[in-house]
Amino acid sequence: MVAVWGTNFVVIKLALAHLPPLLFAALRFALAFFPAVLLLPRPAVSWRNLAAYGVLLGVGQFGVLYLAMKGNISPGLASLVIQTQVFFTIVLAMRVAREQVQPYQWLALVLGAAGIGVIAAHTDGDTTVLGLLMVLGAAFCWACANMVSKRAGGVNMLSYVVWSSITAVPPLVALSLMFEGWPAIEAGLARADAATWAAVAWQAFGNTLFGYAAWGWLLARHPAASITPMALLVPVFGMAAASLMLAEPLPGWKLGAAALVLCGLALNMLWPRLRAAFSR
């Protein structure tokens, strides 16, 4: 599952060679909605909640991420920077849900911020300042979507994602028409080959439906403390796949930035478990 989520950034880059980013996002969420909606009942949440989640995830996260990956950030770094959603979620939980941030979480935030700082100091190569800011914005929208889904309660996440996907399609289509224009849309659809449509299908079925179904299946059968740390492997797969398949370079500064961000993520995920083990 984490291999699918990690290598997905290479798939995104390949599809963006033919499709405009916002159109690509619209197609992805349309295919994630139908035909899966015929098999899954609507979750017991309001349309307002579904729409908020769908727009934040579809437009805010993936729409902006695709725009950034069109030429402003490399797939490997995108797979790493988008994981800062964990840190944004911590801050939002503190501000919105009034949750108390623990000292280890502050240290995790510092480590993550240091890693982003290293990337920001090297934005003269395959990543631009704009691209970094856009992916950070996408990560923030993902964190906001996390807060919205938390208010939905204990719903089936696969059904929740499928039914919310349709609410992302109209704004993505409207934005694509407004900013990319019909000529670019028509040209993109004309250029799209079998590999392009396979990438769109992979986004919808592999990344979205299989990913969330597998995640939910694992969490239902195993302790969350055993499963959630596996998400640390997503940027590992992402950066490795980008290096192997797209020849994205991995200089020392990039590996150092990845180490800082991953250490921050690991500290946030693993510290409660380690503290409980040592306190026995």
C-alpha positions in Angstrom: 0.0 0.0 0.0 2.7 2.5 0.9 4.6 1.4 -2.3 1.5 2.4 -4.3 1.2 5.8 -2.5 4.9 6.5 -2.8 5.4 5.6 -6.4 2.2 7.5 -7.3 4.2 10.7 -7.6 6.0 9.2 -10.6 2.7 8.3 -12.1 1.5 11.9 -11.6 4.5 13.3 -13.4 4.0 11.0 -16.4 0.3 12.0 -16.7 1.1 15.7 -16.5 3.2 15.3 -19.7 -0.1 15.3 -21.6 -2.9 16.5 -19.4 -3.3 20.0 -17.8 -3.1 19.7 -14.0 -6.6 20.8 -13.1 -8.2 18.7 -15.8 -6.1 15.7 -14.6 -7.4 16.2 -11.0 -11.0 16.5 -12.2 -10.7 13.2 -14.2 -9.1 11.5 -11.2 -12.0 12.4 -8.8 -14.7 11.7 -11.4 -13.3 8.2 -11.8 -12.9 7.7 -8.1 -16.6 8.5 -7.7 -18.1 6.4 -10.5 -18.6 3.5 -10.7 -17.5 2.9 -7.1 -20.5 4.9 -5.9 -22.8 2.1 -7.2 -21.2 -0.4 -4.7 -20.8 1.8 -1.6 -23.6 3.4 0.5 -23.4 7.1 1.3 -21.9 7.6 4.7 -24.1 9.0 7.4 -22.7 12.5 7.3 -24.1 15.8 5.9 -23.5 16.9 2.3 -21.8 20.0 3.8 -19.2 17.8 5.5 -18.7 15.7 2.3 -18.3 18.9 0.2 -15.8 20.5 2.5 -13.7 17.3 2.5 -14.0 16.8 -1.2 -13.1 20.4 -2.1 -10.2 20.6 0.4 -8.8 17.2 -0.9 -9.6 17.6 -4.6 -8.9 21.3 -5.2 -6.8 22.3 -2.2 -4.5 19.2 -2.0 -4.4 17.5 -5.4 -5.3 20.4 -7.6 -2.5 22.5 -6.1 -0.1 19.5 -5.9 -0.6 18.8 -9.6 0.0 22.4 -10.5 3.2 22.4 -8.6 4.4 19.2 -10.1 3.8 20.5 -13.6 7.2 22.2 -13.5 7.9 23.7 -10.1 8.9 20.7 -7.9 10.3 17.3 -8.6 8.2 14.2 -7.8 10.6 12.9 -5.1 10.6 16.2 -3.2 6.9 16.5 -3.6 6.4 13.1 -2.0 8.4 14.3 1.0 7.1 17.9 1.4 3.4 16.8 1.2 4.0 14.7 4.4 4.2 18.0 6.3 0.4 17.6 6.5 1.2 15.8 9.8 2.7 18.9 11.3 -0.1 21.2 10.0 -2.6 18.7 11.5 -0.9 19.1 14.9 -1.1 22.9 14.7 -4.7 22.8 13.6 -5.6 20.4 16.4 -4.0 22.8 18.8 -5.8 25.9 17.4 -9.2 24.4 16.4 -9.8 21.4 18.5 -8.0 22.9 21.5 -5.8 19.8 21.8 -2.7 20.2 23.9 0.6 19.8 22.0 3.1 17.6 23.8 6.8 18.6 24.1 7.8 15.7 21.7 5.4 17.1 19.1 7.1 20.5 19.3 10.5 18.8 18.7 8.9 16.9 15.8 7.7 20.3 14.3 11.2 21.8 14.7 12.8 18.8 12.9 10.3 19.0 10.1 10.7 22.8 9.7 14.5 22.3 9.6 14.1 19.8 6.7 11.9 22.2 4.8 14.4 25.0 5.5 17.1 22.8 3.8 14.9 22.4 0.8 14.1 26.1 0.7 17.9 26.8 0.6 18.3 24.7 -2.5 15.5 25.9 -4.8 17.7 26.7 -7.7 17.6 23.2 -9.2 14.6 20.9 -9.8 12.5 22.8 -7.3 11.4 26.4 -7.1 10.3 28.6 -4.2 6.8 28.7 -5.8 6.7 24.9 -6.1 7.7 24.5 -2.5 5.1 26.9 -1.3 2.4 25.3 -3.4 3.1 21.9 -2.0 3.2 23.3 1.5 -0.2 24.8 0.7 -1.4 21.4 -0.5 -0.2 19.8 2.7 -2.1 22.5 4.7 -5.3 21.7 2.8 -4.8 18.0 3.5 -4.5 18.8 7.2 -7.7 20.9 7.0 -9.4 17.9 5.3 -8.2 15.7 8.2 -10.0 18.0 10.6 -13.2 17.8 8.6 -13.1 14.0 8.4 -12.5 13.9 12.1 -15.8 15.7 12.6 -17.5 13.1 10.4 -16.9 10.5 13.2 -16.2 6.8 12.7 -17.5 6.4 9.1 -16.2 4.0 6.5 -13.4 6.0 5.0 -13.6 4.4 1.6 -17.3 5.3 1.3 -16.5 8.7 2.6 -13.7 9.3 0.0 -15.8 8.0 -2.9 -18.9 10.1 -2.1 -16.9 13.2 -1.3 -15.1 12.9 -4.6 -18.0 14.1 -6.7 -18.0 17.4 -4.9 -14.4 18.0 -6.1 -15.3 17.6 -9.8 -17.4 20.8 -10.5 -14.9 23.3 -9.0 -12.0 21.5 -10.7 -13.7 21.6 -14.1 -14.6 25.3 -13.6 -11.1 26.2 -12.6 -9.7 24.2 -15.5 -11.9 26.0 -18.0 -11.1 29.4 -16.4 -7.3 29.1 -16.1 -6.3 26.4 -18.5 -8.9 27.1 -21.1 -10.8 24.9 -23.5 -8.0 24.8 -26.2 -5.6 23.4 -23.6 -8.2 20.9 -22.4 -9.0 19.8 -25.9 -5.3 19.5 -26.8 -4.6 17.5 -23.6 -7.3 15.0 -24.3 -6.2 14.6 -27.9 -2.6 14.0 -26.8 -3.5 11.5 -24.0 -2.5 8.0 -24.9 -3.1 4.6 -23.3 -0.3 5.3 -20.7 -2.0 8.6 -19.8 -5.4 7.1 -19.2 -3.7 4.3 -17.2 -2.2 6.9 -15.0 -5.6 8.5 -14.5 -7.1 5.1 -13.6 -4.2 4.4 -11.3 -4.8 7.7 -9.5 -8.5 6.8 -9.0 -8.4 3.0 -8.5 -4.9 2.3 -7.2 -4.1 5.4 -5.1 -7.6 6.3 -3.9 -9.8 3.2 -3.8 -7.2 0.5 -3.2 -5.1 2.8 -0.9 -8.0 3.8 1.4 -9.5 0.3 1.3 -6.2 -1.3 2.3 -5.5 1.3 5.0 -9.0 0.7 6.5 -8.6 -3.1 6.2 -5.3 -3.0 8.0 -6.5 -0.6 10.8 -9.5 -2.8 11.4 -7.3 -5.9 12.0 -4.2 -4.6 13.6 -3.3 -2.0 16.3 -3.0 1.5 14.9 0.4 1.8 16.6 1.6 -1.0 14.4 0.2 0.3 11.1 0.4 4.1 11.1 4.3 4.2 11.3 4.4 2.4 7.9 3.3 5.7 6.4 6.9 6.9 6.9 7.8 4.7 3.9 5.7 6.8 1.5 8.4 9.4 0.8 11.0 6.7 0.9 9.3 5.0 -2.0 8.5 8.3 -3.6 12.1 9.5 -3.7 13.5 6.1 -4.6 11.0 5.7 -7.5 11.7 9.2 -8.8 15.4 8.5 -8.8 15.2 5.1 -10.5 12.4 5.8 -13.0 12.9 9.5 -13.7 16.6 9.9 -12.9 15.9 12.5 -10.3 19.2 13.3 -8.5 19.6 12.6 -4.8 22.4 14.9 -3.6 23.5 15.1 0.0 21.3 18.1 0.9 18.2 16.3 -0.4 18.9 13.2 1.6 19.6 15.4 4.7 16.3 17.2 4.3 14.5 13.9 3.9 16.3 12.6 7.1 15.1 15.7 9.1 11.5 15.5 7.9 11.3 11.8 8.4 12.9 12.0 11.9 10.2 14.6 12.8 7.5 12.3 11.4 8.9 9.3 13.2 9.2 11.1 16.5 5.5 12.2 16.3 4.3 8.7 15.4 6.5 6.5 17.5 7.3 8.5 20.7 4.0 7.6 22.5 4.6 3.9 21.8 8.2 4.0 23.0 7.3 6.0 26.1 4.6 3.4 26.9 7.1 0.6 26.4 9.7 2.1 28.7 7.2 3.0 31.4 6.2 -0.7 31.9 
